[in-house]
Amino acid sequence: MKLNTIFSLKALIVMGFVIAVIPLFLAVMYAAFGMRETSALGRTINFQVFEQTKSIRLVLQKTADIERKARLFVLLSDPLVRQPYEQQSYESTRASFKQALGELLKLHVDNKIALLVNELSEKENLIYQQIIGSASENNLKLPVDEAFQGLRESSYNLSREFESYVDHEFNELRQQSESLEQGLFIKGGVLFVISFIFITILLFVISRSMRQLDTGIRRLGSGELNEAIIISGPSDLSYLGNRLEWLRTHLIELEISKQQFMHNVAREINLPLASIRESAGYLVNATGDESGNTRQDIALQLCNNVDKLKTVSDELVRYSQIHLNLEMNSKATINMEYLLDSVIKDFQSELQAKSIGLKKLVRPVEIAGVEEQLRSVIDKLLSNAIKYSPLGGEIRIMLRDSGMQMELEIEDEGPGIDPNERLHVFEPFFRGKSAGNDDVDEPGLGLAIVREYVTNHQGKIDIIDSRQDQQGARIRIQIPLTGEA
């Protein structure tokens, strides 16, 4: 089974819409996650750079303070002039400098910056050792200018390295943003191509099925019924194709039935016409020696044949107007038990003439229907049962409510209906073998009209097997109890 026959047209449309939206959704989600990641990274870098910049500035400021305090301490080289708080101020400034360096190293700075921070700390220690050593020996030397120069150079190098580090971090952030943008375009393009391919395939499958449907309908409309209708594609379109194929075969059957119907009509008309032509020819060629009785018999035969043609004509008109009968638009509630008894009373003389017994198993049933048509159905079935029943035979009638529908069975003890003929007895003008020559005067439309009346009541009529140890025809009618009254 192909994949496209599993899904219906509605499912394929929904699937196509989903697959068309999914790439857009994925692209938006990818862009959102990428922007969030880039934004989070940018916030992190900005925060780190801000904190490090603040710490670097503090370190540079403390470096300048330590140099100023150290120089002041050196200028006051005479212990008699130097006040005790001068060294305390110097030590306090130095402690602040060390604290600033420690805070900077806690920020996980770059290795080069960390090395420069350590170098700056060592340069400051060197100055401190020189100053304190000279003060304790009361022999303060002044080689600290070179040390101060080294301290300033380390401070400058630290500032320059930090600027390079900041430029490097922001360049990486920009490159990551550009890479994200490029990846978004590539992935979006790939998803668009996938969606376009799938939508193209979907449209091809649907359009092919629609073209097949259109071709099948056009062939039916033009009467080209020889080629089978096959629709490939979604399940519901395939189902429509199957229904069109059923319609095609039904139209073929109708065409065959129409041809058979026309053949039967021609036969029913030709038989009395041939008899009329023969009788008329006899009258034309008759001599004056013919007796009056002979002429009277020929005239009577002509009238009978004309009556046969009139009967065929009336039955044809009646049969053709079944579906145009406006009475079906005004159904009424019918008491089937009362209607059945009423029809049986009309056949009392026929039953008595053949000494036919009537066995009834009847339950009260009411249905929505057209009384005239239902009466015609019972009348024709009962008339056939009496006609084919032998003298002294028995007709069994059963009427009941089976739950959702009414069931009416009429069974006789006549010759019955050949199983091979059961599918044809309801066709117009059909006469079975068991009928013999009894129906030569009948047009053969009675059971066909019965079937149409039952069908108009959304029911069905069947010929079923006789009961055990019984013979004869057994006909069952089933009509739904509910209907539009």
C-alpha positions in Angstrom: 0.0 0.0 0.0 1.4 3.4 -1.0 1.9 6.0 1.6 -0.4 8.5 -0.1 -3.3 6.0 0.0 -3.1 5.8 3.8 -3.8 9.4 4.4 -6.9 11.3 3.4 -7.0 14.6 1.5 -7.7 16.4 4.7 -4.8 14.8 6.5 -2.4 15.6 3.6 -3.6 19.3 3.6 -3.0 19.5 7.3 0.4 17.7 6.9 1.4 20.1 4.2 0.4 23.1 6.3 2.3 21.7 9.3 5.4 21.0 7.2 5.2 24.4 5.7 5.0 26.0 9.1 7.6 23.8 10.9 10.6 25.2 9.0 9.5 28.7 9.8 9.0 27.8 13.4 12.4 26.0 13.6 14.1 29.0 12.0 12.4 31.4 14.4 13.3 29.2 17.4 16.9 28.8 16.1 17.2 32.6 15.7 15.6 33.1 19.2 18.0 30.7 20.9 20.9 32.1 19.0 20.0 35.7 19.9 19.4 34.7 23.5 22.8 32.9 23.6 24.5 35.8 21.9 22.7 38.3 24.2 23.7 36.3 27.3 27.3 36.1 26.1 27.3 39.8 25.4 25.9 40.6 28.8 28.5 38.3 30.4 31.3 39.9 28.5 30.0 43.4 29.2 29.8 42.6 32.9 33.2 41.1 33.0 34.8 43.9 31.0 33.0 46.5 33.2 34.2 44.8 36.4 37.7 44.3 35.1 37.8 47.9 33.8 36.7 49.2 37.1 39.3 47.0 38.9 42.1 48.1 36.4 41.3 51.7 36.9 41.4 51.2 40.7 44.7 49.4 40.3 46.1 52.2 38.2 44.8 54.7 40.6 46.3 52.9 43.6 49.6 52.6 41.6 49.7 56.3 41.3 48.8 56.7 45.0 51.5 54.3 46.0 54.1 56.1 43.9 53.1 59.4 45.4 53.2 58.1 49.0 56.5 56.4 48.3 58.1 59.6 46.9 56.7 61.7 49.9 58.1 59.1 52.2 61.5 59.4 50.5 61.5 63.2 50.6 61.0 63.1 54.3 64.2 61.1 54.7 65.3 62.7 57.9 63.8 60.7 60.8 63.7 63.8 62.9 61.5 65.5 60.4 59.4 62.5 59.4 56.3 62.0 61.5 55.1 58.5 62.6 51.9 58.7 60.7 53.7 59.1 57.4 54.8 55.5 57.5 51.4 54.4 58.6 49.8 56.3 55.7 52.3 54.7 53.3 51.5 51.3 54.7 47.8 51.9 54.4 48.1 53.1 50.8 50.2 50.0 50.1 47.5 47.7 51.6 44.8 49.3 49.4 47.1 48.7 46.4 47.5 45.0 47.3 43.8 44.7 47.9 43.0 46.2 44.5 45.5 43.8 42.8 43.8 40.8 44.7 40.3 42.0 43.6 41.5 42.1 40.0 43.0 38.6 40.1 39.7 37.3 41.5 37.9 38.3 38.2 39.7 35.5 36.3 41.5 37.8 34.0 43.6 36.8 31.0 47.0 35.1 31.7 48.9 38.0 30.3 47.1 40.4 32.4 47.7 38.2 35.5 51.4 38.1 34.7 51.5 41.9 34.4 49.6 42.2 37.7 52.2 40.0 39.4 55.0 42.0 37.7 53.4 45.3 39.0 53.2 43.8 42.5 56.8 42.8 42.3 57.9 46.2 41.2 56.0 47.7 44.1 57.6 45.3 46.5 61.0 46.2 45.2 60.3 49.9 45.8 59.0 49.1 49.3 62.1 47.1 50.2 64.4 49.8 49.0 62.6 52.5 50.9 62.1 50.6 54.1 65.7 49.2 54.0 67.2 52.6 53.6 65.0 54.1 56.4 66.0 51.4 58.9 69.7 51.9 58.2 69.3 55.7 58.5 71.1 55.8 55.2 68.3 56.4 52.7 69.5 55.9 49.2 67.7 57.3 46.3 68.0 54.7 43.5 64.2 54.4 43.6 63.7 56.6 40.5 64.5 53.7 38.3 62.1 51.6 40.4 59.4 54.2 40.0 60.1 54.2 36.2 59.7 50.4 36.1 56.4 50.7 38.1 55.0 53.2 35.7 56.0 51.1 32.8 54.3 48.0 34.3 51.2 50.1 34.9 51.2 51.3 31.3 51.8 47.8 30.0 48.9 46.5 32.1 46.6 49.3 30.8 47.6 48.6 27.2 47.2 44.8 27.6 43.8 45.2 29.1 42.7 47.4 26.1 43.9 44.7 23.7 42.0 42.1 25.8 38.8 44.1 25.6 39.1 44.6 21.8 39.7 40.8 21.4 36.6 39.9 23.5 34.4 42.2 21.5 35.8 41.0 18.2 35.0 37.4 19.2 31.5 38.5 20.2 31.0 40.1 16.8 32.4 37.1 14.9 30.0 34.8 16.8 27.1 37.1 15.9 28.1 37.0 12.3 28.5 33.2 12.4 25.0 32.9 14.0 23.5 35.1 11.3 25.2 33.1 8.5 24.1 29.8 10.1 20.5 31.1 10.3 20.5 31.9 6.6 21.9 28.5 5.6 19.6 26.5 7.9 16.6 28.7 6.8 17.5 28.1 3.2 17.8 24.3 3.7 14.4 24.2 5.6 12.8 26.2 2.8 14.0 23.9 0.1 12.8 20.9 2.1 9.3 22.5 2.5 9.2 23.5 -1.1 10.0 19.9 -2.2 7.4 18.4 0.1 4.7 20.9 -1.0 5.5 20.3 -4.6 5.1 16.5 -4.1 1.9 17.1 -2.2 0.5 19.3 -4.9 1.5 16.8 -7.6 -0.2 13.9 -5.8 -3.4 15.9 -5.2 -3.5 17.4 -8.7 -2.9 14.0 -10.3 -5.8 12.6 -8.4 -8.0 15.5 -9.3 -7.1 15.1 -13.0 -8.0 11.4 -12.8 -11.3 12.3 -11.2 -12.0 14.9 -13.8 -11.2 12.5 -16.6 -13.4 9.8 -15.0 -16.3 12.2 -14.7 -15.9 13.4 -18.3 -15.9 9.9 -19.6 -19.1 9.1 -17.6 -20.7 12.2 -18.9 -19.8 11.4 -22.5 -21.0 7.8 -22.2 -17.5 6.2 -22.5 -18.1 3.3 -20.1 -15.6 0.7 -21.4 -12.5 1.8 -19.5 -12.4 1.3 -15.7 -12.0 4.3 -13.5 -9.0 4.1 -11.2 -8.0 7.0 -8.9 -4.7 6.8 -7.1 -3.9 9.2 -4.3 -5.3 10.0 -0.9 -7.8 7.6 0.6 -10.9 9.7 0.3 -10.1 10.6 -3.3 -9.5 6.8 -3.9 -12.9 6.2 -2.3 -14.5 8.7 -4.7 -12.8 6.9 -7.5 -14.3 3.6 -6.3 -17.7 5.2 -6.1 -17.3 6.4 -9.7 -16.2 2.9 -10.7 -19.4 1.6 -9.1 -21.4 4.2 -10.9 -19.8 3.2 -14.2 -20.6 -0.5 -13.7 -24.1 0.5 -12.6 -24.6 2.6 -15.7 -23.4 -0.4 -17.8 -26.0 -2.6 -16.0 -28.6 0.1 -16.5 -27.7 0.2 -20.2 -28.0 -3.6 -20.5 -31.3 -3.5 -18.6 -32.6 -0.7 -20.8 -31.7 -2.7 -23.9 -33.4 -5.8 -22.4 -36.3 -3.6 -21.4 -36.7 -2.2 -24.9 -36.4 -5.8 -26.3 -39.1 -7.0 -24.0 -41.4 -4.0 -24.8 -40.9 -4.7 -28.5 -41.8 -8.4 -27.9 -44.9 -7.6 -25.9 -46.1 -5.2 -28.6 -45.1 -7.4 -31.5 -47.1 -10.4 -30.4 -50.5 -8.7 -30.3 -49.6 -6.7 -33.5 -48.7 -9.9 -35.3 -52.1 -11.3 -34.3 -53.8 -8.2 -35.4 -52.0 -8.2 -38.7 -52.9 -11.9 -39.2 -56.6 -11.3 -38.3 -56.8 -8.2 -40.5 -55.2 -10.1 -43.4 -57.8 -12.8 -42.9 -60.6 -10.3 -43.1 -59.2 -8.7 -46.2 -58.8 -12.1 -48.0 -62.1 -13.5 -46.6 -64.8 -14.4 -49.1 -68.5 -13.9 -48.8 -68.9 -17.5 -47.8 -67.5 -16.9 -44.4 -70.1 -17.3 -41.6 -71.0 -14.5 -39.2 -69.6 -16.4 -36.3 -66.2 -16.6 -37.9 -66.2 -12.9 -38.5 -67.3 -12.3 -35.0 -64.5 -14.5 -33.6 -61.9 -12.6 -35.6 -63.3 -9.2 -34.5 -63.3 -10.4 -30.9 -59.7 -11.6 -31.3 -58.8 -8.1 -32.7 -60.4 -6.4 -29.7 -58.5 -8.7 -27.3 -55.2 -7.9 -28.9 -56.0 -4.2 -28.9 -56.8 -4.5 -25.2 -53.5 -6.2 -24.7 -51.7 -3.3 -26.3 -53.7 -0.9 -24.2 -52.8 -2.8 -21.0 -49.1 -2.8 -22.0 -49.3 0.9 -22.7 -51.0 1.7 -19.4 -48.5 -0.4 -17.4 -45.6 1.3 -19.1 -47.0 4.7 -18.3 -47.6 3.6 -14.7 -44.1 2.1 -14.4 -42.4 5.2 -15.9 -44.2 7.6 -13.5 -43.4 5.7 -10.3 -40.6 8.1 -9.3 -42.6 11.1 -10.4 -45.5 10.4 -8.1 -46.0 13.3 -5.8 -47.8 11.2 -3.2 -44.4 10.2 -1.8 -44.1 13.8 -0.5 -47.1 13.2 1.8 -46.6 9.9 3.7 -49.1 9.0 6.4 -49.1 6.5 9.2 -50.5 3.2 7.9 -52.0 0.4 10.0 -50.6 -2.6 8.1 -52.8 -5.2 9.9 -55.9 -3.3 8.8 -54.6 -2.8 5.2 -53.8 -6.5 4.9 -57.2 -7.6 6.1 -58.8 -5.1 3.7 -56.9 -6.6 0.7 -57.7 -10.2 1.8 -61.5 -9.3 1.8 -61.2 -8.3 -1.9 -59.9 -11.8 -2.8 -62.5 -13.9 -0.9 -64.2 -15.0 -4.1 -60.9 -16.2 -5.7 -59.9 -18.0 -2.5 -63.3 -19.8 -2.3 -63.2 -20.6 -6.1 -60.0 -22.6 -5.6 -60.8 -23.8 -2.1 -57.5 -22.2 -0.9 -57.0 -22.0 2.9 -55.5 -18.9 4.4 -53.2 -19.2 7.5 -52.3 -15.9 9.1 -49.8 -15.0 11.8 -50.3 -11.2 12.1 -49.2 -8.7 14.7 -50.2 -5.0 14.8 -47.7 -2.9 12.9 -47.7 0.7 11.9 -45.3 2.4 9.4 -45.1 5.7 7.6 -45.9 5.2 3.9 -48.2 5.7 1.0 -51.4 3.6 1.3 -52.1 3.3 -2.4 -48.6 1.9 -3.1 -48.6 -0.5 -0.1 -52.1 -1.8 -1.1 -50.8 -2.4 -4.6 -47.8 -4.4 -3.2 -50.0 -6.7 -1.1 -52.6 -7.0 -3.9 -50.1 -8.1 -6.5 -48.3 -10.6 -4.2 -51.6 -12.1 -2.9 -52.9 -12.3 -6.5 -49.8 -14.2 -7.6 -50.0 -16.5 -4.6 -53.7 -17.4 -5.5 -52.9 -17.8 -9.2 -50.1 -20.3 -8.7 -51.6 -22.2 -5.7 -53.2 -25.6 -6.5 -56.8 -26.4 -5.8 -57.2 -26.9 -2.0 -53.8 -25.4 -1.3 -52.8 -23.1 1.5 -51.4 -19.6 1.6 -49.4 -18.5 4.7 -49.1 -14.8 5.6 -46.9 -13.5 8.4 -46.8 -9.8 9.5 -44.7 -8.7 12.4 -42.6 -6.0 13.9 -38.9 -7.1 14.0 -37.7 -4.2 16.0 -36.5 -1.6 13.5 -38.6 -2.7 10.5 -41.8 -4.3 9.4 -41.6 -7.8 7.9 -44.3 -9.2 5.6 -44.1 -12.8 4.2 -46.5 -14.4 1.7 -45.9 -18.1 0.9 -47.9 -20.3 -1.4 -47.8 -24.0 -2.4 -47.4 -23.5 -6.1 -44.5 -24.6 -8.3 -42.2 -22.0 -6.7 -39.5 -19.9 -8.4 -36.3 -21.5 -9.8 -33.3 -20.3 -7.8 -31.6 -19.2 -11.0 -34.5 -16.9 -11.8 -34.8 -15.2 -8.4 -32.5 -12.3 -9.5 -34.7 -11.6 -12.6 -38.3 -12.0 -11.5 -38.5 -8.3 -10.5 -37.2 -7.2 -13.9 -39.8 -5.7 -16.3 -41.5 -8.2 -18.7 -39.6 -11.2 -17.2 -41.5 -14.5 -17.2 -40.1 -17.5 -15.5 -40.2 -21.1 -16.7 -42.6 -22.1 -13.9 -45.2 -19.6 -15.1 -45.8 -21.6 -18.3 -48.4 -20.0 -20.5 -50.5 -18.6 -17.7 -49.2 -15.1 -18.1 -49.3 -14.6 -21.8 -52.0 -12.0 -21.3 -50.0 -10.2 -18.6 -47.5 -7.4 -19.6 -45.0 -8.7 -17.0 -44.6 -5.4 -15.1 -46.4 -6.4 -11.9 -43.4 -7.5 -9.8 -41.2 -4.7 -11.2 -43.8 -2.2 -10.0 -43.9 -4.0 -6.6 -40.1 -3.7 -6.2 -40.2 0.1 -7.1 -42.9 0.7 -4.5 -41.0 -1.1 -1.8 -37.8 0.8 -2.8 -39.7 4.1 -2.5 -40.4 3.1 1.1 -36.6 2.5 1.7 -37.3 -1.2 2.0 -36.3 -4.4 0.2 -38.1 -7.4 -1.3 -36.5 -10.9 -1.5 -37.4 -14.4 -2.6 -36.3 -16.8 0.2 -36.3 -20.5 0.5 -39.5 -22.3 1.5 -39.9 -23.7 4.9 -38.8 -27.3 5.5 -40.9 -30.0 3.9 -42.8 -27.2 1.9 -42.7 -26.0 -1.6 -43.8 -22.9 -3.4 -42.8 -19.3 -3.6 -42.0 -17.4 -0.4 -41.6 -13.7 -0.7 -40.4 -11.4 2.2 -40.8 -7.6 2.3 -38.9 -5.5 4.9 -39.7 -1.8 5.4 -38.3 0.5 8.1 -40.8 1.5 10.7 -39.8 5.1 10.8 -40.1 7.5 8.0 -41.0 11.0 7.0 -44.8 11.3 7.7 
